[in-house]
Amino acid sequence: MTAKRALRPRQGILDIAPYVPGKSALAGGGPAIKLSSNETPFGPSPRAVEAYLAAAKTLSRYPDGSARSLREAIAKLYGLDPARIVCGAGSDELLNLLATAYLGPGDEAIYSRHGFLVYRIVILARGATPVVAPEKDLTADVDEILARATPATRMVYLANPNNPTGTYLTFDEVKRLRAGLPDDVLLVLDAAYAEYVRANDYESGIELVATTSNTVMTRTFSKIYGLASLRIGWAYCPDAVADALNRIRGPFNVSGPAIATGVASLEDRAHMQRAADHNEIWRGRMTEDLAALGLAITPSAANFLLVHFPRANGHSAVDADTFLQSRRIILRRVEEYGFADALRMTIGTEDENLAVLDALKSFMGASGAKRL
Ligand SMILES: *Cc1c(COP(=O)(O)O)cnc(C)c1O
């Protein structure tokens, strides 16, 4: 027998705290109001569901490995070059592939303090070093990010708007970030919630990808298109980045049903518009009504709200979570994002939103009003 040598994952892997998804069920089973994963209350377009069912007839065939029909549909909608679009099994896969292509041990990658936690995971998975930039007003801060760029920096991941804060950087700020970073640093703009943003000073990233050689934008069908379970994302890339991703992705990384369903869901603009309009109304209304209960709400550009609870005895975020669950309402705990005193609430249907308001009114109740 040879000397004992322990099997060990490579550098960085055991530093990764596993991603904890939003809770999806409650003890005892039964129906619950699930507002924990930023899914749309409208579900997918009926046309998308039809396309999915029709795709069941061809399950024995490998899909088109380049997802060409989906890339062409996306390109047509946004006026892009389909050759520069790469599709993936959710944008998570693309965030991962970008790290695989551009990061290794000794390299640094920057994300912001309350940024989406998948960035930390994919950076560590490549043996690279995550560098965390402080935020200002729970918003990514361009100067803090730029101050952390070193010769070892290879990538910056920015969710815009960010999850779980819902805050965003204006296009001017994103341009200033790009201009301040060295040319050999890849800027990844994760625009998972772009369809929900109504601010005039926002741009998802398409323009910056078109005008620079070192910026990538990622998008997803998981949020406003209501296809989270199907796993479809896409990246709009400079030619050289698309080339790198196409060399390392799985040859059939997007399934046939996903391609067909993605195409059909893009065609139903009215369905998407309804979801965006509903969100706009309820995001505003919930922000006001929750604030009226004495809760602090971070202004959100997306389809969720970060709700901050007082630390006072009996009214912490953990207490609120327990109370809400007793009413069969599931919000998202966000301790691992650095928010021990907050819960994240996805905007739901009118009934769901009103149920949350009603529950939190009782929770904050008599003692809440006095205490605050
Ligand atoms: C939900 C989300 C995604 C989307 O992930 P998919 O893998 O496409 O489902 C990406 N980025 C952020 C910031 C998100 O919140």
Ligand as a Chemical Component Dictionary entry (heavy atoms), coordinates in Angstrom:
data_LIG
# 
_chem_comp.id                   LIG 
_chem_comp.type                 NON-POLYMER 
_chem_comp.pdbx_formal_charge   0 
_chem_comp.three_letter_code    LIG 
# 
loop_
_chem_comp_atom.comp_id 
_chem_comp_atom.atom_id 
_chem_comp_atom.alt_atom_id 
_chem_comp_atom.type_symbol 
_chem_comp_atom.charge 
_chem_comp_atom.model_Cartn_x 
_chem_comp_atom.model_Cartn_y 
_chem_comp_atom.model_Cartn_z 
_chem_comp_atom.pdbx_ordinal 
LIG C1 C1 C 0 -32.138 35.373 -9.633  1  
LIG C2 C2 C 0 -30.850 35.974 -10.009 2  
LIG C3 C3 C 0 -30.139 35.509 -11.116 3  
LIG C4 C4 C 0 -30.736 34.474 -12.022 4  
LIG O1 O1 O 0 -30.248 33.224 -11.852 5  
LIG P1 P1 P 0 -30.661 32.105 -12.894 6  
LIG O2 O2 O 0 -29.520 31.162 -12.795 7  
LIG O3 O3 O 0 -30.740 32.739 -14.250 8  
LIG O4 O4 O 0 -31.945 31.540 -12.454 9  
LIG C5 C5 C 0 -28.950 36.110 -11.445 10 
LIG N1 N1 N 0 -28.483 37.150 -10.731 11 
LIG C6 C6 C 0 -29.155 37.641 -9.699  12 
LIG C7 C7 C 0 -28.617 38.828 -8.991  13 
LIG C8 C8 C 0 -30.341 37.049 -9.289  14 
LIG O5 O5 O 0 -30.996 37.533 -8.227  15 
# 
loop_
_chem_comp_bond.comp_id 
_chem_comp_bond.atom_id_1 
_chem_comp_bond.atom_id_2 
_chem_comp_bond.value_order 
_chem_comp_bond.pdbx_ordinal 
LIG C1 C2 SING 1  
LIG C2 C3 SING 2  
LIG C2 C8 DOUB 3  
LIG C3 C4 SING 4  
LIG C3 C5 DOUB 5  
LIG C4 O1 SING 6  
LIG O1 P1 SING 7  
LIG P1 O2 DOUB 8  
LIG P1 O3 SING 9  
LIG P1 O4 SING 10 
LIG C5 N1 SING 11 
LIG N1 C6 DOUB 12 
LIG C6 C7 SING 13 
LIG C6 C8 SING 14 
LIG C8 O5 SING 15 
# 
